[in-house]
């Protein structure tokens, strides 16, 4: 299990599973926030502190809830659904504790042109 937080520590969370890869998307939103995203089933994510500090940003089709800390602005994860309706969470692995980012294979996704 991995644990993580926003920058100020108001929001803490844990994620079950092992990081197999990170999605690096070039869309206008992901590139600005510098995300490296790990997709997990929604049930694998538990917000352990500060759920009430999380604010939601949506854009485009408003299909994904981008959840960020209202205090420090860090976005630890986003919530959405797969095309088949399965609830998913996209974890910003930069907000996880003790992850060697250089050891995680990165998969480039061309979100800019969608
Ligand atoms: Zn914070």
Backbone and ligand atoms as CSV (ligand in chain L), in Angstrom:
chain,resi,resn,atom,element,x,y,z
A,1,UNK,N,N,0.836,-1.197,0.000
A,1,UNK,CA,C,0.000,0.000,0.000
A,1,UNK,C,C,0.873,1.250,0.000
A,2,UNK,N,N,0.473,2.224,-0.765
A,2,UNK,CA,C,1.187,3.498,-0.835
A,2,UNK,C,C,0.402,4.543,-0.045
A,3,UNK,N,N,1.133,5.493,0.512
A,3,UNK,CA,C,0.464,6.621,1.143
A,3,UNK,C,C,0.974,7.903,0.506
A,4,UNK,N,N,0.161,8.952,0.648
A,4,UNK,CA,C,0.543,10.223,0.048
A,4,UNK,C,C,-0.212,11.356,0.690
A,5,UNK,N,N,0.092,12.547,0.219
A,5,UNK,CA,C,-0.544,13.730,0.790
A,5,UNK,C,C,-0.440,14.887,-0.186
A,6,UNK,N,N,-1.206,15.936,0.105
A,6,UNK,CA,C,-0.973,17.208,-0.576
A,6,UNK,C,C,0.275,17.839,0.036
A,7,UNK,N,N,0.606,19.060,-0.340
A,7,UNK,CA,C,1.841,19.653,0.168
A,7,UNK,C,C,1.741,20.076,1.622
A,8,UNK,N,N,0.618,20.671,1.992
A,8,UNK,CA,C,0.496,21.198,3.358
A,8,UNK,C,C,0.143,20.109,4.366
A,9,UNK,N,N,-0.292,18.956,3.879
A,9,UNK,CA,C,-0.608,17.844,4.758
A,9,UNK,C,C,-2.048,17.783,5.217
A,10,UNK,N,N,-2.864,18.735,4.773
A,10,UNK,CA,C,-4.275,18.703,5.157
A,10,UNK,C,C,-4.974,17.464,4.602
A,11,UNK,N,N,-4.584,17.076,3.396
A,11,UNK,CA,C,-5.183,15.910,2.735
A,11,UNK,C,C,-4.179,14.770,2.757
A,12,UNK,N,N,-4.616,13.630,3.276
A,12,UNK,CA,C,-3.795,12.424,3.228
A,12,UNK,C,C,-4.619,11.300,2.628
A,13,UNK,N,N,-3.920,10.376,1.967
A,13,UNK,CA,C,-4.634,9.290,1.312
A,13,UNK,C,C,-3.727,8.073,1.203
A,14,UNK,N,N,-4.358,6.924,0.957
A,14,UNK,CA,C,-3.592,5.710,0.717
A,14,UNK,C,C,-4.178,5.000,-0.496
A,15,UNK,N,N,-3.332,4.203,-1.151
A,15,UNK,CA,C,-3.725,3.504,-2.365
A,15,UNK,C,C,-3.228,2.074,-2.279
A,16,UNK,N,N,-4.120,1.125,-2.522
A,16,UNK,CA,C,-3.737,-0.277,-2.573
A,16,UNK,C,C,-3.164,-0.595,-3.948
A,17,UNK,N,N,-2.145,-1.457,-3.978
A,17,UNK,CA,C,-1.615,-1.925,-5.248
A,17,UNK,C,C,-0.192,-1.476,-5.469
A,18,UNK,N,N,0.357,-1.948,-6.591
A,18,UNK,CA,C,1.720,-1.591,-6.970
A,18,UNK,C,C,1.670,-0.763,-8.246
A,19,UNK,N,N,2.547,0.207,-8.317
A,19,UNK,CA,C,2.599,1.076,-9.496
A,19,UNK,C,C,3.270,0.335,-10.640
A,20,UNK,N,N,2.525,0.087,-11.708
A,20,UNK,CA,C,3.101,-0.622,-12.856
A,20,UNK,C,C,3.627,0.352,-13.910
A,21,UNK,N,N,2.988,1.505,-14.013
A,21,UNK,CA,C,3.410,2.489,-15.010
A,21,UNK,C,C,2.781,3.818,-14.649
A,22,UNK,N,N,3.277,4.864,-15.271
A,22,UNK,CA,C,2.707,6.191,-15.065
A,22,UNK,C,C,2.362,6.792,-16.422
A,23,UNK,N,N,1.167,7.332,-16.494
A,23,UNK,CA,C,0.723,8.011,-17.710
A,23,UNK,C,C,1.214,9.456,-17.680
A,24,UNK,N,N,1.892,9.846,-18.742
A,24,UNK,CA,C,2.351,11.220,-18.884
A,24,UNK,C,C,1.612,11.794,-20.086
A,25,UNK,N,N,0.607,12.608,-19.805
A,25,UNK,CA,C,-0.299,13.112,-20.844
A,25,UNK,C,C,0.082,14.549,-21.189
A,26,UNK,N,N,-0.049,14.871,-22.470
A,26,UNK,CA,C,0.372,16.199,-22.924
A,26,UNK,C,C,-0.790,17.179,-23.087
A,27,UNK,N,N,-1.949,16.862,-22.533
A,27,UNK,CA,C,-3.080,17.784,-22.673
A,27,UNK,C,C,-2.817,19.067,-21.889
A,28,UNK,N,N,-3.646,20.067,-22.131
A,28,UNK,CA,C,-3.408,21.391,-21.553
A,28,UNK,C,C,-3.423,21.363,-20.027
A,29,UNK,N,N,-4.207,20.462,-19.458
A,29,UNK,CA,C,-4.319,20.388,-18.004
A,29,UNK,C,C,-3.172,19.584,-17.397
A,30,UNK,N,N,-2.941,18.379,-17.908
A,30,UNK,CA,C,-1.877,17.521,-17.356
A,30,UNK,C,C,-0.509,18.169,-17.506
A,31,UNK,N,N,-0.262,18.818,-18.627
A,31,UNK,CA,C,1.068,19.392,-18.822
A,31,UNK,C,C,1.300,20.548,-17.866
A,32,UNK,N,N,0.265,21.317,-17.597
A,32,UNK,CA,C,0.438,22.432,-16.663
A,32,UNK,C,C,0.686,21.959,-15.235
A,33,UNK,N,N,0.078,20.845,-14.884
A,33,UNK,CA,C,0.253,20.343,-13.517
A,33,UNK,C,C,1.397,19.334,-13.403
A,34,UNK,N,N,1.940,18.915,-14.524
A,34,UNK,CA,C,3.095,18.026,-14.486
A,34,UNK,C,C,2.786,16.633,-13.979
A,35,UNK,N,N,1.573,16.176,-14.240
A,35,UNK,CA,C,1.147,14.895,-13.680
A,35,UNK,C,C,1.933,13.701,-14.196
A,36,UNK,N,N,2.167,12.761,-13.301
A,36,UNK,CA,C,2.474,11.375,-13.642
A,36,UNK,C,C,1.356,10.580,-12.991
A,37,UNK,N,N,0.493,9.969,-13.799
A,37,UNK,CA,C,-0.753,9.398,-13.286
A,37,UNK,C,C,-0.716,7.876,-13.264
A,38,UNK,N,N,-1.205,7.343,-12.173
A,38,UNK,CA,C,-1.358,5.890,-11.967
A,38,UNK,C,C,-2.848,5.629,-11.818
A,39,UNK,N,N,-3.403,4.837,-12.742
A,39,UNK,CA,C,-4.839,4.572,-12.737
A,39,UNK,C,C,-5.136,3.327,-11.900
A,40,UNK,N,N,-6.052,3.470,-10.979
A,40,UNK,CA,C,-6.448,2.372,-10.092
A,40,UNK,C,C,-7.965,2.343,-9.985
A,41,UNK,N,N,-8.535,1.182,-9.614
A,41,UNK,CA,C,-9.970,1.161,-9.330
A,41,UNK,C,C,-10.285,2.136,-8.192
A,42,UNK,N,N,-11.431,2.774,-8.264
A,42,UNK,CA,C,-11.787,3.776,-7.264
A,42,UNK,C,C,-11.708,3.219,-5.835
A,43,UNK,N,N,-12.053,1.937,-5.691
A,43,UNK,CA,C,-12.045,1.325,-4.361
A,43,UNK,C,C,-10.634,1.192,-3.779
A,44,UNK,N,N,-9.612,1.300,-4.621
A,44,UNK,CA,C,-8.240,1.165,-4.130
A,44,UNK,C,C,-7.753,2.434,-3.433
A,45,UNK,N,N,-8.482,3.516,-3.595
A,45,UNK,CA,C,-8.099,4.809,-3.004
A,45,UNK,C,C,-8.920,5.080,-1.755
A,46,UNK,N,N,-8.225,5.391,-0.654
A,46,UNK,CA,C,-8.906,5.850,0.555
A,46,UNK,C,C,-8.356,7.210,0.953
A,47,UNK,N,N,-9.254,8.175,1.127
A,47,UNK,CA,C,-8.853,9.469,1.658
A,47,UNK,C,C,-8.884,9.345,3.176
A,48,UNK,N,N,-7.718,9.469,3.809
A,48,UNK,CA,C,-7.611,9.205,5.242
A,48,UNK,C,C,-7.663,10.481,6.081
A,49,UNK,N,N,-7.483,11.620,5.447
A,49,UNK,CA,C,-7.616,12.889,6.167
A,49,UNK,C,C,-7.932,14.002,5.186
A,50,UNK,N,N,-8.723,14.956,5.631
A,50,UNK,CA,C,-8.912,16.197,4.884
A,50,UNK,C,C,-9.835,16.111,3.689
A,51,UNK,N,N,-10.723,15.141,3.667
A,51,UNK,CA,C,-11.662,15.064,2.536
A,51,UNK,C,C,-12.433,16.374,2.379
A,52,UNK,N,N,-12.693,17.034,3.497
A,52,UNK,CA,C,-13.455,18.297,3.451
A,52,UNK,C,C,-12.616,19.474,2.955
A,53,UNK,N,N,-11.300,19.268,2.811
A,53,UNK,CA,C,-10.450,20.331,2.271
A,53,UNK,C,C,-10.339,20.247,0.753
A,54,UNK,N,N,-10.807,19.163,0.184
A,54,UNK,CA,C,-10.656,18.961,-1.256
A,54,UNK,C,C,-11.683,19.777,-2.029
A,55,UNK,N,N,-11.204,20.444,-3.041
A,55,UNK,CA,C,-12.036,21.217,-3.953
A,55,UNK,C,C,-11.988,20.521,-5.309
A,56,UNK,N,N,-13.022,20.725,-6.116
A,56,UNK,CA,C,-13.128,20.011,-7.383
A,56,UNK,C,C,-13.049,20.975,-8.559
A,57,UNK,N,N,-12.210,20.606,-9.522
A,57,UNK,CA,C,-12.125,21.342,-10.780
A,57,UNK,C,C,-12.543,20.412,-11.907
A,58,UNK,N,N,-13.396,20.902,-12.786
A,58,UNK,CA,C,-13.740,20.124,-13.976
A,58,UNK,C,C,-13.624,21.029,-15.195
A,59,UNK,N,N,-13.442,20.410,-16.357
A,59,UNK,CA,C,-13.384,21.185,-17.607
A,59,UNK,C,C,-13.775,20.264,-18.754
A,60,UNK,N,N,-13.807,20.819,-19.938
A,60,UNK,CA,C,-14.121,20.062,-21.146
A,60,UNK,C,C,-15.465,19.340,-20.966
A,61,UNK,N,N,-15.472,18.014,-20.954
A,61,UNK,CA,C,-16.740,17.287,-20.805
A,61,UNK,C,C,-17.129,17.123,-19.338
A,62,UNK,N,N,-16.326,17.624,-18.445
A,62,UNK,CA,C,-16.597,17.547,-16.998
A,62,UNK,C,C,-16.781,16.100,-16.538
A,63,UNK,N,N,-16.069,15.202,-17.219
A,63,UNK,CA,C,-16.187,13.776,-16.891
A,63,UNK,C,C,-15.281,13.384,-15.727
A,64,UNK,N,N,-14.223,14.160,-15.519
A,64,UNK,CA,C,-13.263,13.839,-14.465
A,64,UNK,C,C,-13.321,14.905,-13.389
A,65,UNK,N,N,-13.408,14.465,-12.138
A,65,UNK,CA,C,-13.339,15.400,-11.020
A,65,UNK,C,C,-11.888,15.529,-10.582
A,66,UNK,N,N,-11.303,16.664,-10.884
A,66,UNK,CA,C,-9.918,16.923,-10.459
A,66,UNK,C,C,-9.972,17.481,-9.049
A,67,UNK,N,N,-9.486,16.687,-8.110
A,67,UNK,CA,C,-9.619,17.029,-6.698
A,67,UNK,C,C,-8.312,17.631,-6.192
A,68,UNK,N,N,-8.396,18.837,-5.671
A,68,UNK,CA,C,-7.172,19.482,-5.196
A,68,UNK,C,C,-7.402,20.119,-3.831
A,69,UNK,N,N,-6.309,20.286,-3.107
A,69,UNK,CA,C,-6.366,20.833,-1.754
A,69,UNK,C,C,-6.635,22.327,-1.817
A,70,UNK,N,N,-7.648,22.775,-1.103
A,70,UNK,CA,C,-8.011,24.192,-1.108
A,70,UNK,C,C,-6.986,25.036,-0.360
A,71,UNK,N,N,-6.148,24.412,0.440
A,71,UNK,CA,C,-5.145,25.159,1.211
A,71,UNK,C,C,-3.884,25.378,0.381
A,72,UNK,N,N,-3.309,24.301,-0.164
A,72,UNK,CA,C,-2.003,24.413,-0.835
A,72,UNK,C,C,-2.086,24.255,-2.343
A,73,UNK,N,N,-3.207,23.812,-2.874
A,73,UNK,CA,C,-3.376,23.739,-4.322
A,73,UNK,C,C,-2.896,22.464,-4.977
A,74,UNK,N,N,-2.282,21.570,-4.230
A,74,UNK,CA,C,-1.784,20.330,-4.830
A,74,UNK,C,C,-2.948,19.400,-5.155
A,75,UNK,N,N,-2.889,18.803,-6.349
A,75,UNK,CA,C,-3.914,17.833,-6.732
A,75,UNK,C,C,-3.385,16.422,-6.583
A,76,UNK,N,N,-3.823,15.697,-5.549
A,76,UNK,CA,C,-3.306,14.346,-5.342
A,76,UNK,C,C,-3.920,13.312,-6.278
A,77,UNK,N,N,-5.149,13.558,-6.732
A,77,UNK,CA,C,-5.806,12.561,-7.582
A,77,UNK,C,C,-7.001,13.191,-8.298
A,78,UNK,N,N,-7.471,12.450,-9.312
A,78,UNK,CA,C,-8.711,12.790,-9.992
A,78,UNK,C,C,-9.607,11.565,-9.975
A,79,UNK,N,N,-10.901,11.797,-10.109
A,79,UNK,CA,C,-11.873,10.703,-10.081
A,79,UNK,C,C,-12.681,10.715,-11.368
A,80,UNK,N,N,-12.876,9.513,-11.916
A,80,UNK,CA,C,-13.629,9.423,-13.157
A,80,UNK,C,C,-14.081,8.006,-13.406
A,81,UNK,N,N,-14.475,7.736,-14.648
A,81,UNK,CA,C,-14.975,6.419,-15.013
A,81,UNK,C,C,-14.330,5.958,-16.305
A,82,UNK,N,N,-14.159,4.641,-16.420
A,82,UNK,CA,C,-13.735,4.050,-17.676
A,82,UNK,C,C,-14.934,4.054,-18.628
A,83,UNK,N,N,-14.660,3.842,-19.933
A,83,UNK,CA,C,-15.780,3.815,-20.895
A,83,UNK,C,C,-16.883,2.815,-20.518
A,84,UNK,N,N,-16.515,1.732,-19.818
A,84,UNK,CA,C,-17.526,0.743,-19.423
A,84,UNK,C,C,-18.242,1.121,-18.126
A,85,UNK,N,N,-17.919,2.276,-17.582
A,85,UNK,CA,C,-18.615,2.746,-16.391
A,85,UNK,C,C,-17.926,2.443,-15.072
A,86,UNK,N,N,-16.828,1.669,-15.123
A,86,UNK,CA,C,-16.097,1.346,-13.904
A,86,UNK,C,C,-15.496,2.618,-13.291
A,87,UNK,N,N,-15.707,2.809,-12.003
A,87,UNK,CA,C,-15.159,3.984,-11.329
A,87,UNK,C,C,-13.657,3.834,-11.137
A,88,UNK,N,N,-12.939,4.875,-11.503
A,88,UNK,CA,C,-11.480,4.844,-11.439
A,88,UNK,C,C,-10.966,6.072,-10.692
A,89,UNK,N,N,-9.734,5.949,-10.217
A,89,UNK,CA,C,-9.022,7.098,-9.673
A,89,UNK,C,C,-7.693,7.215,-10.413
A,90,UNK,N,N,-7.328,8.426,-10.738
A,90,UNK,CA,C,-6.033,8.699,-11.354
A,90,UNK,C,C,-5.161,9.356,-10.285
A,91,UNK,N,N,-4.186,8.584,-9.823
A,91,UNK,CA,C,-3.346,9.042,-8.721
A,91,UNK,C,C,-2.149,9.814,-9.266
A,92,UNK,N,N,-1.926,10.986,-8.729
A,92,UNK,CA,C,-0.740,11.769,-9.060
A,92,UNK,C,C,0.419,11.207,-8.243
A,93,UNK,N,N,1.248,10.369,-8.887
A,93,UNK,CA,C,2.262,9.665,-8.096
A,93,UNK,C,C,3.324,10.608,-7.540
A,94,UNK,N,N,3.366,11.839,-8.017
A,94,UNK,CA,C,4.278,12.824,-7.426
A,94,UNK,C,C,3.840,13.200,-6.011
A,95,UNK,N,N,2.582,12.901,-5.677
A,95,UNK,CA,C,2.082,13.227,-4.339
A,95,UNK,C,C,2.170,12.037,-3.387
A,96,UNK,N,N,2.740,10.920,-3.866
A,96,UNK,CA,C,2.916,9.752,-2.999
A,96,UNK,C,C,4.236,9.847,-2.244
A,97,UNK,N,N,4.258,9.232,-1.071
A,97,UNK,CA,C,5.482,9.179,-0.275
A,97,UNK,C,C,6.403,8.081,-0.813
A,98,UNK,N,N,7.694,8.349,-0.817
A,98,UNK,CA,C,8.710,7.313,-1.038
A,98,UNK,C,C,8.534,6.533,-2.333
A,99,UNK,N,N,8.274,7.240,-3.420
A,99,UNK,CA,C,8.244,6.587,-4.725
A,99,UNK,C,C,9.454,7.076,-5.523
A,100,UNK,N,N,10.216,6.120,-6.063
A,100,UNK,CA,C,11.337,6.466,-6.925
A,100,UNK,C,C,10.771,6.712,-8.326
A,101,UNK,N,N,10.520,7.983,-8.624
A,101,UNK,CA,C,9.836,8.309,-9.881
A,101,UNK,C,C,10.626,7.844,-11.102
A,102,UNK,N,N,11.944,7.860,-11.001
A,102,UNK,CA,C,12.760,7.459,-12.153
A,102,UNK,C,C,12.654,5.966,-12.448
A,103,UNK,N,N,12.173,5.187,-11.457
A,103,UNK,CA,C,12.070,3.742,-11.646
A,103,UNK,C,C,10.720,3.322,-12.230
A,104,UNK,N,N,9.800,4.271,-12.379
A,104,UNK,CA,C,8.461,3.949,-12.879
A,104,UNK,C,C,8.435,4.163,-14.396
A,105,UNK,N,N,8.085,3.104,-15.156
A,105,UNK,CA,C,7.990,3.280,-16.609
A,105,UNK,C,C,6.916,4.324,-16.958
A,106,UNK,N,N,7.262,5.188,-17.877
A,106,UNK,CA,C,6.319,6.241,-18.274
A,106,UNK,C,C,5.734,5.933,-19.642
A,107,UNK,N,N,4.432,6.138,-19.755
A,107,UNK,CA,C,3.736,5.924,-21.012
A,107,UNK,C,C,3.181,7.260,-21.475
A,108,UNK,N,N,3.637,7.713,-22.611
A,108,UNK,CA,C,3.169,8.997,-23.136
A,108,UNK,C,C,1.788,8.822,-23.757
A,109,UNK,N,N,0.872,9.711,-23.400
A,109,UNK,CA,C,-0.472,9.709,-23.972
A,109,UNK,C,C,-0.704,11.064,-24.628
A,110,UNK,N,N,-1.203,11.003,-25.862
A,110,UNK,CA,C,-1.438,12.244,-26.602
A,110,UNK,C,C,-2.849,12.759,-26.320
A,111,UNK,N,N,-3.037,13.331,-25.134
A,111,UNK,CA,C,-4.334,13.870,-24.773
A,111,UNK,C,C,-4.597,15.233,-25.395
A,112,UNK,N,N,-3.537,15.867,-25.879
A,112,UNK,CA,C,-3.657,17.225,-26.427
A,112,UNK,C,C,-4.573,17.258,-27.632
A,113,UNK,N,N,-4.549,16.193,-28.429
A,113,UNK,CA,C,-5.282,16.197,-29.680
A,113,UNK,C,C,-6.656,15.560,-29.592
A,114,UNK,N,N,-7.143,15.371,-28.355
A,114,UNK,CA,C,-8.503,14.844,-28.179
A,114,UNK,C,C,-9.439,15.962,-27.757
L,1,ZN,ZN,ZN,-2.747,20.970,1.104
